[in-house]
Amino acid sequence: MKKVLRLLIPLLVLAVGIGLWQAREGGGGLSDDSQLRLYGNVDMREVALAINGSGRIAEMLAREGEAVEKGQVLARLDADRQQAIADRAAAQVAAGEAGLARMLSGSRPEEISRAEAEMDAASAQAADAKRTAERLQDLSRQNLVSRQQADNAAAEAEAAMQRRKAASETLKLARLGPRQEDIDAARAALRADKAQLALAAKELADTTLIAPSVGIIRNRVLEPGDMASPQRPVFTLAITDPLWVRAYVSETDLGKLRPGMPATVSTDSFPGKQYRGWVGFISPTAEFTPQTVQTEEMRTQLVYQVRIQVCNPEGELRLGMPASVSIDLRSGELQNGAPAGNDPCHGQE
């Protein structure tokens, strides 16, 4: 009898150990009829941040491990050259705007008055030259003056008439103002100057590195004085929002899950503390490619990746941290991929 017990005890211990291992490796199981227990690791996205411009780094404004906000300035290049180009483009735009405004305003009243005065003077000169030519023509017929004098007076009268005509046209132009074609050309030149200014402003903005989202600086790759370019990362940023737990569910439990189901997440690092979450993604394909021919037993071994989005208001969850997930199977309401109600990370518990 004792020999039998000595043989049975190791077998029982081995069976219990295998059962526990299968429960953990299988991605979880039902703790009761209303809860599904999964096991996984905290996951987040990482991005390599590079400055969109090229040049020497002047400032590095973030350290490794520092939490940054969206829109925060992380680094700057030496931007003296880009600033000068932007200032020149701004001056060109200002000059173009002033020139277009001058054209649209037309001639000044003083310019029109001067043209009118010149017109009056030319009219008076033309009238006087005409009278002189007529008198000399009469005297020439009476042989009192030479024919040459009469012809010179006639030519001078004709010249005075042409000067009066030119003054009249100048007055018309002063009253009409610039040609429409010249105004259109000025507008086109101004648009080109503004486009050049926008390009210069973009190149100036590209000398500053901005955090694209909330996250934590994982690596500080370059330092002040290094040459930066769009191909050289300056920082590595771990994006902390959204944050999720990557877990796996067996094929037999797959049909019990729907996106939006509420869940709670716990970790060994903070015993007794739970974090709010919900099922955010269920993989449409199995993790491993199944064989062409399967038995029923093999089909039950398939697993599917599940992402449990989790709230991390105090920043305690870290990349790769083991986590346990409990999913409430009784709640299945969906609203835009998250539990129905208020903001799941800031609403009521």
Secondary structure, DSSP 8 states (H G I E B T S, - for coil): -HHHHHHHHHHHHHHHHHHHHHHHHTTEEESSSSEEEEEEEEEEEEEEE--SS-EEEEEE---TT-EE-TT-EEEEE--HHHHHHHHHHHHHHHHHHHHHHHHHH-S-HHHHHHHHHHHHHHHHHHHHHHHHHHHHHHHHHTTSS-HHHHHHHHHHHHHHHHHHHHHHHHHHHHHH-S-HHHHHHHHHHHHHHHHHHHHHHHHHHTTEEE--SSEEEEEE---TTSEE-TTS--EEEEEEEEEEEEEEEEHHHHTT--TT-EEEEEESSSTT--EEEEEEEE-SS-SS---SS--HHHHTT-EEEEEEEE--TTS---TT-EEEEEEETT----BTTB-SSS-TTTS--
